[in-house]
Amino acid sequence: MSNAKVLNKEISTWIDEYPSLQEIIDLKESIWINPLHTNFDKGMENVSLSEADVLDAEARLNRFAPYIAKVFPETQSENGIIESPIAKIDNMKATLEEICGKELVGNLLLKCDSHLKVSGSIKARGGIYEVLKHAEDLALANNIISLEDNYAKLDSDEVRKFFSQYSVVVGSTGNLGLSIGIMSAKLGFKVTVHMSADARQWKKDLLRSRGVEVIEYESDYSKAVEEGRKQAEADANSYFVDDENSKNLFLGYSVAAKRLNKQLKDMNVKVDDNHPLFVYLPCGVGGGPGGVAFGLKLLYKDNVHFFFAEPTHSPCMLIGCMTGEHDKVSVQDFGIDNITAADGLAVGRASGFVGKTLEKLMSGCYSVTDENMYRLLTKMADSENIFLEPSALAGVPGIINILTSEEGKKYLKANNLEDKIENITHIAWATGGSMVPKDMMDEYYNKGVSLLK
Ligand SMILES: *Cc1c(COP(=O)(O)O)cnc(C)c1O
């Protein structure tokens, strides 16, 4: 292994340049603070997306709200706006204090994207948005609707027949497939989901029950994406959802920020110069956490600090950003196997688009072992009665990492936050879980129980 080359450089040379690569390769938990992190104005200099793009996405979701409320009756109570609750998790905070043996000052919240309606994960933001955007583009171009219409009229046999001439294709480890598949099938599209070997059986079964074609692969996520792309390229009426590069996905996620701002206001949680916000986001390819973080940066600028959380077996964003090579390197290049129980996070190569967009805005990344995700899953269930899938726990140790590690303390000092520590609100972004079948969830929970012994 130590003689293998990555981008024409010995791994040992990489480690000389980036010493913490050694612990990452050894699958130890690691915290990386981004040395390129800078203020908002400088950080945005080379970013092509702007607030106008986020507002455009928000307006589109609002146009579709009457349709969503009609075809997914469970969203009627929120008028067709698919948004998740936020919870103050003081009991879990006390549990985390027990775990690390230190007092954790500040405010800890959990953003429950696990409980987003329709597809039960953060992918209900970007995935559904991208399908709606494509549907709207087609419907406008073919005079099926106009921007002023009530989009509830899209719920008709005639419109479904129109969309059935078109297909939507995606490669996925599971949750993106669920969102894209469920939404596309509802509109009437033909839809194919190319799934990697690690995708759960229940997700495949659920999709097939909704009329989605599921193609399975023996290998990992990158292969599923590649095959999906090939299929779509062969057919002019086919639309490929490109998880690694899609601006639409990214913008769909970014809409979360303003909605979160309203929730924080309603809870009397301040975010300003004296009340910083720290957000910890589980990261797979990067679009979900990246889009959410981008929206938050536009809104709170230098008062928000965000960190990406990854499994120790799939730290692709960590390695991509640390080396500055982004999608030119994979975890496998460094001998890391990309095998993790954290659905949605089993990604070996991060999105270059996301890594570069956030290059100077991201505060850092850290990694978490699968075992600790399971332990936290059980602790979250016991202390808060909130049931999450393993990946969704990756954000939870963020508060510990920032407040108690050397790297975290250095970050606070470098950003002049030492005298504001008690005013910080920490948000762990819980990215999935509510659709996990009961027997599967019991298995996760019991795994945590046995690891806690
Ligand atoms: C997809 C997913 C993520 C991460 O999103 P990316 O866009 O792949 O970075 C996090 N958690 C869960 C549960 C997911 O399904």
The ligand as an SDF file (V2000), in Angstrom:
LIG
                    3D

 15 15  0  0  0  0  0  0  0  0999 V2000
  -27.6530   11.3090    0.7430 C   0  0  0  0  0  0  0  0  0  0  0  0
  -27.6090   11.3700    2.1930 C   0  0  0  0  0  0  0  0  0  0  0  0
  -26.7250   12.2090    2.8580 C   0  0  0  0  0  0  0  0  0  0  0  0
  -25.7010   13.0840    2.1770 C   0  0  0  0  0  0  0  0  0  0  0  0
  -26.0840   13.7560    1.0250 O   0  0  0  0  0  0  0  0  0  0  0  0
  -25.0490   13.9020   -0.1910 P   0  0  0  0  0  0  0  0  0  0  0  0
  -25.7180   14.8190   -1.1200 O   0  0  0  0  0  0  0  0  0  0  0  0
  -24.8200   12.5560   -0.7770 O   0  0  0  0  0  0  0  0  0  0  0  0
  -23.7960   14.4400    0.4070 O   0  0  0  0  0  0  0  0  0  0  0  0
  -26.7390   12.1940    4.2340 C   0  0  0  0  0  0  0  0  0  0  0  0
  -27.5700   11.4050    4.9230 N   0  0  0  0  0  0  0  0  0  0  0  0
  -28.4560   10.5920    4.3210 C   0  0  0  0  0  0  0  0  0  0  0  0
  -29.3620    9.7490    5.1520 C   0  0  0  0  0  0  0  0  0  0  0  0
  -28.4940   10.5540    2.9320 C   0  0  0  0  0  0  0  0  0  0  0  0
  -29.3570    9.7300    2.3340 O   0  0  0  0  0  0  0  0  0  0  0  0
  1  2  1  0
  2  3  1  0
  2 14  2  0
  3  4  1  0
  3 10  2  0
  4  5  1  0
  5  6  1  0
  6  7  2  0
  6  8  1  0
  6  9  1  0
 10 11  1  0
 11 12  2  0
 12 13  1  0
 12 14  1  0
 14 15  1  0
M  END
$$$$
